[in-house]
Amino acid sequence: ACRPPSAHGIMSPSEQSTTASKQKKKASNAKKKKDQSKLQEIAGDAPIFLKKTYHMIDTSDPSLASWSNDGSTFIVKDPEQFASKTIPLFFKHSNFSSFVRQLNFYGFRKIKDDSIMLEDRKSNGSNNGSEANSEKFWRFRHENFKRGKPELLSKIQRAAHSSPQISTEEFNTMKTEVSTLKQQVQTLTAQLAGVMSIVTPLANELDLVKADLQEQQKQQQQAREREAAEAMTSSFHHQPLQSAKPLPVISLPTASTTIDNNNNNNNN
């Protein structure tokens, strides 16, 4: 932890270093914003990719990327570190091959020129191992992409129907990737065939079990229906018969009774 300021308001060396670092970072961010705003104004309607690339090379760590001595080309000195540390600050990826393909779309050419002098070599007065590592340098040129001349960016147009030219190294890389993908597809196909060889018999067996189960359910239903019918028939046969009730006796009138009744009616 930093020590508190002394009673006289004098900061300790560590505090001075921290404050200086913060101020330097703040000034650097302010300069970047100002430069980017100026670039947007000068470059006008130039494609956003070109604006970002121009600003990226202008502000990049010189050990990763820089302009050439005459400013007519730019050099990527460490493609791997450039892709992982610099590209993501300006684009939504960290793929150096994708970045190179975009350059090709806009007519940039990868060049090989041993006479190109690097900015850091000139400023430091020594190569600092640059020559030993120059084999992995990528140098790009476009007649309208030059240091200090962002107004030329609007003259660069993306090719509409032309196929981008790629280097042998890029071609070999893509060829290797395609070969790897083919091997992965073959492996997955073989694995899928193995799985299907196991699943198919199981599916067939499941269909047989399902058919047997349905047949058993059908037979059980039929058995229940027969039992119900037999139970109804048995109940009907064993039910006791009810005794018949005697019919009422009806007395018919006799002839003498009829005569007596007639006489009585006459007397009345």
Backbone as CSV, one residue per row, in Angstrom:
resi,resn,N_x,N_y,N_z,CA_x,CA_y,CA_z,C_x,C_y,C_z
1,ALA,0.832,-1.188,0.000,0.000,0.000,0.000,0.869,1.241,0.000
2,CYS,0.388,2.299,-0.633,1.150,3.553,-0.697,1.108,4.229,0.658
3,ARG,2.223,4.844,0.991,2.280,5.591,2.245,1.527,6.912,2.088
4,PRO,0.931,7.394,3.166,0.201,8.678,3.065,1.171,9.811,2.853
5,PRO,0.735,10.896,2.213,1.622,12.037,1.982,2.159,12.572,3.309
6,SER,3.362,13.098,3.223,3.972,13.661,4.425,3.235,14.925,4.836
7,ALA,3.616,15.391,6.018,2.924,16.569,6.557,3.132,17.800,5.695
8,HIS,4.212,17.808,4.922,4.507,18.957,4.065,3.875,18.826,2.673
9,GLY,3.087,17.725,2.446,2.407,17.544,1.159,3.314,16.995,0.077
10,ILE,4.479,16.498,0.430,5.396,15.942,-0.571,5.081,14.463,-0.744
11,MET,4.856,14.028,-2.007,4.523,12.631,-2.280,5.778,11.774,-2.249
12,SER,5.567,10.539,-1.861,6.665,9.583,-1.845,7.013,9.200,-3.287
13,PRO,8.171,8.609,-3.525,8.554,8.180,-4.894,7.529,7.238,-5.529
14,SER,6.975,6.319,-4.721,5.997,5.379,-5.285,4.724,6.107,-5.694
15,GLU,4.323,7.107,-4.897,3.139,7.890,-5.239,3.387,8.726,-6.486
16,GLN,4.561,9.286,-6.568,4.906,10.074,-7.749,4.889,9.207,-9.006
17,SER,5.409,7.981,-8.865,5.427,7.073,-10.017,4.016,6.687,-10.437
18,THR,3.165,6.395,-9.435,1.782,6.016,-9.736,1.024,7.169,-10.382
19,THR,1.203,8.351,-9.849,0.526,9.529,-10.399,0.993,9.814,-11.819
20,ALA,2.290,9.706,-12.040,2.832,9.954,-13.380,2.307,8.932,-14.372
21,SER,2.203,7.666,-13.927,1.695,6.612,-14.805,0.241,6.864,-15.180
22,LYS,-0.569,7.283,-14.199,-1.981,7.572,-14.475,-2.125,8.751,-15.424
23,GLN,-1.317,9.775,-15.208,-1.388,10.949,-16.073,-0.957,10.605,-17.499
24,LYS,0.078,9.783,-17.600,0.558,9.386,-18.923,-0.498,8.567,-19.662
25,LYS,-1.137,7.651,-18.938,-2.180,6.838,-19.548,-3.368,7.684,-19.963
26,LYS,-3.735,8.638,-19.116,-4.855,9.523,-19.427,-4.549,10.375,-20.645
27,ALA,-3.308,10.879,-20.714,-2.922,11.690,-21.866,-2.891,10.861,-23.139
28,SER,-2.436,9.611,-23.009,-2.381,8.726,-24.174,-3.781,8.430,-24.692
29,ASN,-4.721,8.147,-23.776,-6.101,7.864,-24.199,-6.740,9.082,-24.839
30,ALA,-6.437,10.253,-24.272,-6.992,11.482,-24.840,-6.441,11.717,-26.241
31,LYS,-5.154,11.437,-26.433,-4.536,11.621,-27.750,-5.120,10.640,-28.762
32,LYS,-5.347,9.401,-28.315,-5.927,8.398,-29.212,-7.314,8.818,-29.668
33,LYS,-8.131,9.306,-28.713,-9.478,9.756,-29.063,-9.430,10.934,-30.032
34,LYS,-8.498,11.844,-29.777,-8.369,13.012,-30.642,-7.929,12.604,-32.032
35,ASP,-6.924,11.697,-32.092,-6.438,11.227,-33.388,-7.523,10.478,-34.142
36,GLN,-8.288,9.666,-33.416,-9.358,8.912,-34.066,-10.441,9.837,-34.595
37,SER,-10.773,10.859,-33.822,-11.769,11.825,-34.269,-11.272,12.579,-35.504
38,LYS,-9.998,12.927,-35.478,-9.423,13.629,-36.626,-9.396,12.725,-37.849
39,LEU,-9.079,11.455,-37.622,-9.054,10.503,-38.729,-10.431,10.349,-39.350
40,GLN,-11.453,10.267,-38.512,-12.816,10.139,-39.022,-13.185,11.348,-39.880
41,GLU,-12.724,12.498,-39.457,-13.034,13.724,-40.189,-12.293,13.785,-41.515
42,ILE,-11.004,13.420,-41.500,-10.187,13.521,-42.712,-10.534,12.425,-43.701
43,ALA,-10.695,11.178,-43.188,-10.920,10.043,-44.089,-12.287,10.079,-44.751
44,GLY,-13.208,10.848,-44.202,-14.517,11.013,-44.832,-15.296,9.720,-44.913
45,ASP,-15.723,9.363,-46.129,-16.574,8.199,-46.328,-15.781,6.932,-46.634
46,ALA,-14.538,6.883,-46.233,-13.729,5.678,-46.442,-14.325,4.517,-45.646
47,PRO,-14.178,3.285,-46.119,-14.706,2.123,-45.384,-14.169,2.081,-43.950
48,ILE,-15.010,1.658,-43.034,-14.644,1.639,-41.620,-13.465,0.718,-41.369
49,PHE,-13.364,-0.367,-42.141,-12.225,-1.286,-41.967,-10.908,-0.565,-42.209
50,LEU,-10.865,0.256,-43.241,-9.635,0.980,-43.558,-9.316,2.016,-42.480
51,LYS,-10.340,2.688,-41.971,-10.116,3.673,-40.919,-9.543,2.998,-39.668
52,LYS,-10.150,1.886,-39.304,-9.679,1.183,-38.116,-8.262,0.655,-38.317
53,THR,-7.977,0.121,-39.501,-6.642,-0.413,-39.765,-5.596,0.687,-39.731
54,TYR,-5.925,1.816,-40.331,-4.991,2.953,-40.333,-4.690,3.400,-38.902
55,HIS,-5.743,3.553,-38.103,-5.563,3.990,-36.716,-4.827,2.913,-35.906
56,MET,-5.096,1.649,-36.216,-4.450,0.556,-35.512,-2.947,0.550,-35.738
57,ILE,-2.519,0.754,-36.994,-1.083,0.776,-37.299,-0.439,2.033,-36.711
58,ASP,-1.168,3.122,-36.745,-0.646,4.386,-36.205,-0.370,4.306,-34.702
59,THR,-1.199,3.556,-33.978,-1.100,3.531,-32.513,-0.581,2.207,-31.969
60,SER,-0.187,1.304,-32.835,0.230,-0.015,-32.386,1.572,0.027,-31.664
61,ASP,1.783,-0.970,-30.833,3.091,-1.171,-30.204,4.106,-1.414,-31.321
62,PRO,5.155,-0.616,-31.417,6.122,-0.764,-32.520,6.768,-2.132,-32.590
63,SER,6.781,-2.851,-31.478,7.366,-4.187,-31.509,6.439,-5.198,-32.170
64,LEU,5.168,-4.814,-32.367,4.198,-5.702,-33.007,3.885,-5.284,-34.434
65,ALA,3.742,-3.981,-34.666,3.427,-3.481,-36.007,3.850,-2.026,-36.104
66,SER,4.232,-1.611,-37.327,4.645,-0.218,-37.527,4.646,0.098,-39.010
67,TRP,4.792,1.376,-39.301,4.986,1.803,-40.682,6.437,1.534,-41.075
68,SER,6.655,1.408,-42.382,8.036,1.318,-42.874,8.684,2.696,-42.777
69,ASN,9.960,2.764,-43.066,10.703,4.020,-42.910,10.120,5.143,-43.771
70,ASP,9.727,4.796,-44.995,9.191,5.842,-45.879,7.673,5.990,-45.763
71,GLY,7.036,5.155,-44.942,5.599,5.283,-44.707,4.732,4.760,-45.836
72,SER,5.317,4.068,-46.809,4.530,3.574,-47.937,3.970,2.175,-47.695
73,THR,4.468,1.513,-46.664,3.979,0.177,-46.315,3.865,0.082,-44.796
74,PHE,3.174,-0.953,-44.352,3.178,-1.218,-42.912,3.588,-2.666,-42.691
75,ILE,4.186,-2.913,-41.542,4.776,-4.210,-41.253,4.191,-4.778,-39.973
76,VAL,3.736,-6.020,-40.031,3.329,-6.756,-38.840,4.504,-7.647,-38.466
77,LYS,5.099,-7.387,-37.320,6.340,-8.053,-36.950,6.124,-9.351,-36.177
78,ASP,5.028,-9.430,-35.473,4.727,-10.647,-34.715,3.247,-10.967,-34.901
79,PRO,2.922,-11.731,-35.937,1.502,-11.986,-36.249,0.704,-12.567,-35.088
80,GLU,1.296,-13.466,-34.332,0.558,-14.099,-33.241,0.208,-13.090,-32.141
81,GLN,1.201,-12.338,-31.695,0.958,-11.342,-30.659,0.074,-10.201,-31.172
82,PHE,0.282,-9.843,-32.433,-0.537,-8.793,-33.046,-2.007,-9.214,-33.073
83,ALA,-2.234,-10.495,-33.397,-3.606,-11.005,-33.472,-4.254,-11.076,-32.094
84,SER,-3.498,-11.459,-31.088,-4.078,-11.653,-29.761,-4.186,-10.359,-28.957
85,LYS,-3.289,-9.395,-29.208,-3.269,-8.183,-28.383,-3.800,-6.935,-29.089
86,THR,-3.552,-6.812,-30.382,-3.881,-5.562,-31.075,-5.205,-5.640,-31.842
87,ILE,-5.383,-6.691,-32.630,-6.594,-6.793,-33.456,-7.878,-6.708,-32.632
88,PRO,-7.978,-7.400,-31.489,-9.235,-7.323,-30.719,-9.580,-5.926,-30.202
89,LEU,-8.581,-5.020,-30.168,-8.866,-3.654,-29.719,-9.659,-2.873,-30.763
90,PHE,-9.628,-3.345,-32.005,-10.286,-2.611,-33.090,-11.360,-3.431,-33.803
91,PHE,-11.248,-4.764,-33.742,-12.202,-5.626,-34.438,-12.732,-6.681,-33.465
92,LYS,-13.845,-7.289,-33.837,-14.487,-8.272,-32.965,-13.960,-9.674,-33.214
93,HIS,-12.679,-9.800,-33.369,-12.060,-11.116,-33.532,-10.574,-10.986,-33.252
94,SER,-9.882,-12.112,-33.246,-8.436,-12.121,-33.038,-7.787,-13.076,-34.040
95,ASN,-8.286,-13.031,-35.260,-7.832,-13.949,-36.311,-6.997,-13.186,-37.329
96,PHE,-5.711,-13.478,-37.375,-4.822,-12.770,-38.291,-5.140,-13.106,-39.746
97,SER,-5.517,-14.357,-40.016,-5.838,-14.757,-41.394,-7.053,-13.994,-41.910
98,SER,-8.045,-13.786,-41.047,-9.222,-13.014,-41.457,-8.841,-11.568,-41.764
99,PHE,-7.956,-11.009,-40.954,-7.485,-9.647,-41.182,-6.773,-9.541,-42.528
100,VAL,-5.933,-10.515,-42.840,-5.199,-10.516,-44.116,-6.162,-10.649,-45.287
101,ARG,-7.198,-11.488,-45.143,-8.171,-11.643,-46.232,-8.909,-10.336,-46.498
102,GLN,-9.216,-9.604,-45.443,-9.861,-8.307,-45.634,-8.937,-7.347,-46.378
103,LEU,-7.659,-7.363,-46.045,-6.700,-6.523,-46.772,-6.684,-6.891,-48.248
104,ASN,-6.697,-8.178,-48.533,-6.698,-8.624,-49.932,-7.942,-8.151,-50.670
105,PHE,-9.071,-8.151,-49.974,-10.307,-7.684,-50.596,-10.190,-6.223,-51.051
106,TYR,-9.410,-5.440,-50.319,-9.253,-4.019,-50.650,-8.019,-3.753,-51.507
107,GLY,-7.436,-4.803,-52.040,-6.343,-4.609,-52.990,-4.958,-4.484,-52.385
108,PHE,-4.783,-4.756,-51.105,-3.448,-4.748,-50.502,-2.658,-5.952,-51.010
109,ARG,-1.355,-5.769,-51.067,-0.488,-6.844,-51.514,0.570,-7.114,-50.460
110,LYS,0.805,-8.379,-50.207,1.900,-8.740,-49.315,3.184,-8.704,-50.121
111,ILE,4.180,-8.023,-49.600,5.424,-7.859,-50.354,6.584,-8.412,-49.545
112,LYS,7.649,-8.691,-50.256,8.884,-9.139,-49.621,10.006,-8.268,-50.148
113,ASP,10.530,-7.423,-49.283,11.565,-6.481,-49.692,12.566,-6.346,-48.553
114,ASP,13.701,-6.961,-48.705,14.713,-6.939,-47.650,15.311,-5.561,-47.438
115,SER,15.082,-4.646,-48.377,15.668,-3.314,-48.236,14.818,-2.387,-47.368
116,ILE,13.605,-2.834,-46.986,12.733,-1.988,-46.169,13.342,-1.817,-44.789
117,MET,13.439,-0.587,-44.339,13.955,-0.299,-42.997,12.801,-0.080,-42.046
118,LEU,12.894,-0.609,-40.856,11.839,-0.498,-39.870,11.987,0.762,-39.052
119,GLU,10.847,1.277,-38.569,10.861,2.492,-37.771,11.654,2.316,-36.481
120,ASP,11.474,1.165,-35.830,12.171,0.976,-34.562,13.667,0.824,-34.761
121,ARG,14.081,0.302,-35.912,15.510,0.168,-36.168,16.153,1.538,-36.308
122,LYS,15.450,2.450,-36.997,15.995,3.785,-37.199,16.016,4.581,-35.892
123,SER,14.902,4.485,-35.128,14.807,5.281,-33.908,15.744,4.779,-32.827
124,ASN,15.983,3.457,-32.772,16.856,2.906,-31.740,18.314,2.855,-32.153
125,GLY,18.571,3.037,-33.427,19.937,3.011,-33.897,20.527,1.621,-33.976
126,SER,19.728,0.595,-33.756,20.198,-0.791,-33.864,19.027,-1.652,-34.249
127,ASN,19.320,-2.882,-34.654,18.232,-3.735,-35.110,17.588,-4.504,-33.964
128,ASN,18.271,-4.646,-32.811,17.714,-5.331,-31.649,17.146,-6.705,-31.999
129,GLY,17.837,-7.381,-32.888,17.382,-8.718,-33.276,16.340,-8.715,-34.352
130,SER,16.048,-7.530,-34.951,15.009,-7.464,-35.973,15.360,-8.339,-37.163
131,GLU,16.605,-8.315,-37.563,17.000,-9.094,-38.723,16.834,-10.576,-38.463
132,ALA,17.095,-10.999,-37.216,16.974,-12.417,-36.898,15.531,-12.880,-36.969
133,ASN,14.578,-11.966,-36.668,13.161,-12.325,-36.643,12.404,-11.849,-37.873
134,SER,13.095,-11.238,-38.818,12.414,-10.630,-39.961,11.745,-11.651,-40.867
135,GLU,12.088,-12.905,-40.731,11.480,-13.913,-41.587,9.981,-14.045,-41.342
136,LYS,9.536,-13.730,-40.143,8.107,-13.843,-39.860,7.369,-12.512,-40.024
137,PHE,8.062,-11.493,-40.505,7.411,-10.207,-40.755,6.457,-10.315,-41.946
138,TRP,5.337,-9.623,-41.826,4.388,-9.512,-42.926,4.332,-8.042,-43.328
139,ARG,4.643,-7.757,-44.582,4.660,-6.379,-45.086,3.535,-6.212,-46.103
140,PHE,2.790,-5.127,-45.955,1.645,-4.883,-46.832,1.748,-3.494,-47.454
141,ARG,1.293,-3.422,-48.716,1.374,-2.154,-49.449,0.087,-1.906,-50.223
142,HIS,-0.308,-0.636,-50.237,-1.367,-0.158,-51.118,-1.027,1.283,-51.459
143,GLU,-1.195,1.639,-52.722,-0.771,2.963,-53.170,-1.497,4.106,-52.463
144,ASN,-2.674,3.815,-51.907,-3.437,4.859,-51.220,-3.511,4.639,-49.704
145,PHE,-2.634,3.807,-49.204,-2.567,3.576,-47.757,-1.157,3.958,-47.312
146,LYS,-1.002,5.224,-46.895,0.320,5.746,-46.560,0.260,6.520,-45.252
147,ARG,1.359,6.480,-44.540,1.438,7.178,-43.262,1.279,8.685,-43.461
148,GLY,0.451,9.266,-42.613,0.260,10.707,-42.653,-0.667,11.197,-43.747
149,LYS,-1.295,10.273,-44.488,-2.182,10.679,-45.579,-3.519,9.918,-45.492
150,PRO,-4.252,10.106,-44.429,-5.535,9.383,-44.289,-6.578,9.821,-45.304
151,GLU,-6.379,11.008,-45.906,-7.359,11.470,-46.892,-7.385,10.580,-48.130
152,LEU,-6.339,9.769,-48.328,-6.299,8.865,-49.484,-7.161,7.621,-49.284
153,LEU,-7.575,7.364,-48.060,-8.307,6.128,-47.775,-9.610,6.038,-48.563
154,SER,-10.247,7.166,-48.808,-11.527,7.154,-49.524,-11.367,6.692,-50.969
155,LYS,-10.149,6.659,-51.471,-9.900,6.207,-52.843,-9.787,4.681,-52.932
156,ILE,-9.681,4.042,-51.792,-9.559,2.582,-51.780,-10.955,1.970,-51.767
157,GLN,-11.229,1.139,-52.729,-12.527,0.490,-52.836,-12.361,-1.018,-52.754
158,ARG,-13.344,-1.638,-52.182,-13.316,-3.101,-52.075,-13.694,-3.713,-53.415
159,ALA,-12.913,-4.702,-53.832,-13.199,-5.367,-55.101,-14.519,-6.121,-54.988
160,ALA,-15.394,-5.899,-55.987,-16.731,-6.484,-55.933,-16.765,-7.917,-56.412
161,HIS,-16.048,-8.230,-57.498,-16.166,-9.555,-58.100,-14.826,-10.263,-58.277
162,SER,-13.787,-9.687,-57.777,-12.478,-10.328,-57.956,-12.159,-11.201,-56.756
163,SER,-11.526,-12.313,-57.014,-11.143,-13.224,-55.947,-9.866,-12.732,-55.301
164,PRO,-9.815,-12.711,-53.965,-8.612,-12.241,-53.295,-7.437,-13.172,-53.532
165,GLN,-6.274,-12.600,-53.708,-5.071,-13.399,-53.879,-4.513,-13.735,-52.510
166,ILE,-4.159,-14.994,-52.323,-3.620,-15.420,-51.047,-2.228,-15.989,-51.257
167,SER,-1.439,-15.909,-50.222,-0.068,-16.395,-50.297,-0.038,-17.917,-50.196
168,THR,1.102,-18.476,-50.532,1.264,-19.926,-50.430,1.102,-20.385,-48.989
169,GLU,1.594,-19.584,-48.075,1.486,-19.936,-46.661,0.032,-19.987,-46.214
170,GLU,-0.751,-18.987,-46.651,-2.171,-18.982,-46.301,-2.889,-20.172,-46.931
171,PHE,-2.535,-20.451,-48.194,-3.167,-21.566,-48.887,-2.869,-22.885,-48.174
172,ASN,-1.613,-23.064,-47.777,-1.241,-24.298,-47.079,-1.948,-24.399,-45.731
173,THR,-2.094,-23.249,-45.064,-2.789,-23.243,-43.771,-4.254,-23.651,-43.938
174,MET,-4.916,-23.051,-44.945,-6.314,-23.390,-45.183,-6.459,-24.844,-45.632
175,LYS,-5.495,-25.317,-46.413,-5.524,-26.705,-46.861,-5.416,-27.657,-45.673
176,THR,-4.538,-27.305,-44.738,-4.393,-28.125,-43.532,-5.677,-28.118,-42.711
177,GLU,-6.303,-26.946,-42.597,-7.551,-26.838,-41.838,-8.656,-27.675,-42.482
178,VAL,-8.740,-27.634,-43.806,-9.749,-28.423,-44.517,-9.504,-29.908,-44.310
179,SER,-8.218,-30.311,-44.392,-7.876,-31.718,-44.181,-8.246,-32.167,-42.769
180,THR,-7.978,-31.306,-41.802,-8.329,-31.624,-40.412,-9.840,-31.766,-40.250
181,LEU,-10.589,-30.853,-40.886,-12.051,-30.929,-40.806,-12.578,-32.211,-41.443
182,LYS,-11.968,-32.610,-42.569,-12.387,-33.848,-43.225,-12.156,-35.047,-42.314
183,GLN,-10.996,-35.072,-41.650,-10.703,-36.170,-40.738,-11.692,-36.198,-39.575
184,GLN,-12.038,-35.020,-39.077,-13.016,-34.953,-37.988,-14.381,-35.446,-38.445
185,VAL,-14.770,-35.079,-39.676,-16.058,-35.537,-40.213,-16.052,-37.052,-40.372
186,GLN,-14.940,-37.609,-40.870,-14.844,-39.054,-41.022,-14.925,-39.763,-39.676
187,THR,-14.248,-39.200,-38.678,-14.296,-39.797,-37.343,-15.708,-39.774,-36.776
188,LEU,-16.379,-38.616,-36.921,-17.750,-38.500,-36.432,-18.693,-39.441,-37.172
189,THR,-18.469,-39.605,-38.493,-19.296,-40.517,-39.282,-19.139,-41.945,-38.803
190,ALA,-17.881,-42.337,-38.535,-17.627,-43.680,-38.028,-18.266,-43.881,-36.655
191,GLN,-18.151,-42.878,-35.797,-18.768,-42.968,-34.472,-20.280,-43.072,-34.580
192,LEU,-20.860,-42.293,-35.489,-22.306,-42.339,-35.683,-22.748,-43.705,-36.183
193,ALA,-21.954,-44.293,-37.105,-22.283,-45.632,-37.615,-22.244,-46.653,-36.486
194,GLY,-21.244,-46.515,-35.590,-21.161,-47.419,-34.454,-22.357,-47.299,-33.523
195,VAL,-22.765,-46.066,-33.289,-23.928,-45.838,-32.434,-25.188,-46.409,-33.078
196,MET,-25.330,-46.208,-34.385,-26.512,-46.710,-35.083,-26.555,-48.231,-35.072
197,SER,-25.375,-48.884,-35.141,-25.340,-50.344,-35.110,-25.837,-50.879,-33.768
198,ILE,-25.734,-50.057,-32.735,-26.240,-50.456,-31.419,-27.705,-50.064,-31.260
199,VAL,-28.043,-48.895,-31.726,-29.392,-48.372,-31.529,-30.421,-49.120,-32.372
200,THR,-30.074,-49.462,-33.623,-31.035,-50.096,-34.529,-31.575,-51.416,-33.983
201,PRO,-30.702,-52.356,-33.538,-31.255,-53.599,-32.948,-32.113,-53.330,-31.714
202,LEU,-31.696,-52.363,-30.906,-32.491,-52.037,-29.720,-33.865,-51.508,-30.105
203,ALA,-33.909,-50.689,-31.157,-35.188,-50.153,-31.617,-36.092,-51.273,-32.134
204,ASN,-35.504,-52.222,-32.874,-36.285,-53.353,-33.380,-36.819,-54.203,-32.230
205,GLU,-35.968,-54.447,-31.240,-36.399,-55.230,-30.083,-37.504,-54.510,-29.311
206,LEU,-37.373,-53.199,-29.223,-38.405,-52.415,-28.540,-39.740,-52.512,-29.267
207,ASP,-39.696,-52.516,-30.607,-40.931,-52.654,-31.384,-41.592,-54.012,-31.119
208,LEU,-40.773,-55.073,-31.018,-41.323,-56.405,-30.743,-41.954,-56.464,-29.351
209,VAL,-41.259,-55.881,-28.370,-41.804,-55.867,-27.014,-43.118,-55.076,-26.973
210,LYS,-43.157,-53.990,-27.690,-44.371,-53.176,-27.733,-45.519,-53.952,-28.363
211,ALA,-45.230,-54.689,-29.455,-46.272,-55.483,-30.114,-46.771,-56.601,-29.187
212,ASP,-45.853,-57.272,-28.472,-46.258,-58.330,-27.530,-47.124,-57.765,-26.417
213,LEU,-46.744,-56.606,-25.924,-47.509,-55.977,-24.850,-48.920,-55.635,-25.308
214,GLN,-49.032,-55.097,-26.522,-50.348,-54.776,-27.048,-51.213,-56.034,-27.218
215,GLU,-50.584,-57.133,-27.659,-51.315,-58.385,-27.845,-51.794,-58.934,-26.491
216,GLN,-50.924,-58.838,-25.489,-51.312,-59.290,-24.155,-52.470,-58.457,-23.607
217,GLN,-52.402,-57.155,-23.803,-53.484,-56.304,-23.344,-54.796,-56.644,-24.049
218,LYS,-54.694,-56.943,-25.341,-55.882,-57.305,-26.106,-56.490,-58.604,-25.584
219,GLN,-55.638,-59.596,-25.333,-56.127,-60.887,-24.830,-56.735,-60.741,-23.435
220,GLN,-56.098,-59.920,-22.590,-56.642,-59.703,-21.258,-58.004,-59.035,-21.314
221,GLN,-58.168,-58.080,-22.223,-59.460,-57.403,-22.376,-60.536,-58.383,-22.841
222,GLN,-60.170,-59.236,-23.802,-61.121,-60.234,-24.286,-61.501,-61.212,-23.176
223,ALA,-60.519,-61.624,-22.366,-60.794,-62.543,-21.256,-61.741,-61.917,-20.246
224,ARG,-61.505,-60.607,-19.947,-62.397,-59.929,-19.008,-63.829,-59.845,-19.547
225,GLU,-63.940,-59.593,-20.864,-65.270,-59.520,-21.464,-65.979,-60.873,-21.418
226,ARG,-65.218,-61.991,-21.653,-65.826,-63.327,-21.597,-66.271,-63.654,-20.167
227,GLU,-65.419,-63.320,-19.201,-65.775,-63.584,-17.805,-67.030,-62.818,-17.412
228,ALA,-67.145,-61.575,-17.866,-68.325,-60.782,-17.531,-69.581,-61.394,-18.153
229,ALA,-69.465,-61.861,-19.406,-70.617,-62.466,-20.075,-71.022,-63.768,-19.386
230,GLU,-70.038,-64.597,-19.022,-70.337,-65.856,-18.340,-70.979,-65.607,-16.982
231,ALA,-70.517,-64.589,-16.283,-71.091,-64.290,-14.973,-72.550,-63.878,-15.099
232,MET,-72.888,-63.115,-16.109,-74.274,-62.710,-16.311,-75.147,-63.909,-16.644
233,THR,-74.657,-64.839,-17.499,-75.431,-66.026,-17.885,-75.671,-66.925,-16.682
234,SER,-74.638,-67.140,-15.883,-74.764,-68.001,-14.692,-75.746,-67.416,-13.690
235,SER,-75.728,-66.132,-13.529,-76.648,-65.485,-12.589,-78.096,-65.645,-13.031
236,PHE,-78.323,-65.609,-14.329,-79.689,-65.736,-14.851,-80.237,-67.139,-14.621
237,HIS,-79.418,-68.182,-14.826,-79.875,-69.565,-14.689,-80.100,-69.943,-13.227
238,HIS,-79.405,-69.424,-12.312,-79.523,-69.797,-10.910,-80.516,-68.939,-10.134
239,GLN,-81.194,-68.028,-10.766,-82.164,-67.178,-10.069,-83.443,-67.973,-9.796
240,PRO,-84.015,-68.138,-8.530,-85.234,-68.930,-8.227,-86.492,-68.307,-8.838
241,LEU,-87.451,-69.250,-9.309,-88.701,-68.802,-9.912,-89.699,-68.403,-8.834
242,GLN,-90.428,-67.328,-9.032,-91.433,-66.877,-8.075,-92.726,-67.702,-8.238
243,SER,-93.437,-68.113,-7.106,-94.683,-68.910,-7.155,-95.827,-68.074,-7.730
244,ALA,-96.669,-68.732,-8.516,-97.772,-68.019,-9.161,-98.879,-67.740,-8.162
245,LYS,-99.413,-66.591,-8.203,-100.513,-66.218,-7.319,-101.818,-66.845,-7.821
246,PRO,-102.707,-67.335,-6.885,-104.003,-67.938,-7.330,-104.928,-66.880,-7.923
247,LEU,-105.607,-67.305,-8.976,-106.521,-66.403,-9.642,-107.812,-66.272,-8.830
248,PRO,-108.411,-65.130,-8.798,-109.673,-64.968,-8.043,-110.808,-65.771,-8.680
249,VAL,-111.758,-66.325,-7.819,-112.887,-67.114,-8.310,-114.065,-66.187,-8.585
250,ILE,-114.570,-66.290,-9.787,-115.685,-65.437,-10.192,-116.945,-66.320,-10.266
251,SER,-117.976,-65.968,-9.482,-119.233,-66.747,-9.482,-120.163,-66.234,-10.575
252,LEU,-120.652,-67.124,-11.404,-121.577,-66.757,-12.468,-123.014,-66.857,-11.949
253,PRO,-123.866,-65.953,-12.312,-125.280,-66.014,-11.846,-126.018,-67.206,-12.463
254,THR,-126.892,-67.869,-11.675,-127.696,-69.006,-12.177,-129.039,-68.481,-12.710
255,ALA,-129.777,-69.390,-13.331,-131.067,-68.998,-13.920,-132.090,-68.617,-12.860
256,SER,-132.117,-69.373,-11.721,-133.073,-69.078,-10.663,-132.788,-67.732,-10.037
257,THR,-131.561,-67.436,-9.911,-131.172,-66.157,-9.310,-131.657,-65.016,-10.188
258,THR,-131.564,-65.216,-11.492,-131.966,-64.175,-12.444,-133.467,-63.950,-12.363
259,ILE,-134.268,-65.044,-12.203,-135.731,-64.934,-12.155,-136.152,-64.210,-10.884
260,ASP,-135.495,-64.586,-9.759,-135.828,-63.957,-8.478,-135.570,-62.459,-8.535
261,ASN,-134.495,-62.128,-9.153,-134.154,-60.698,-9.240,-135.187,-59.950,-10.072
262,ASN,-135.663,-60.603,-11.158,-136.661,-59.954,-12.012,-137.989,-59.770,-11.257
263,ASN,-138.397,-60.774,-10.419,-139.636,-60.685,-9.683,-139.573,-59.559,-8.668
264,ASN,-138.486,-59.495,-8.048,-138.345,-58.433,-7.044,-138.450,-57.056,-7.696
265,ASN,-137.893,-56.948,-8.860,-137.955,-55.652,-9.550,-139.393,-55.325,-9.933
266,ASN,-140.177,-56.348,-10.320,-141.568,-56.100,-10.741,-142.418,-55.680,-9.543
267,ASN,-142.225,-56.340,-8.393,-142.981,-55.999,-7.206,-142.718,-54.564,-6.788
268,ASN,-141.566,-54.166,-6.958,-141.251,-52.797,-6.586,-141.913,-51.830,-7.553
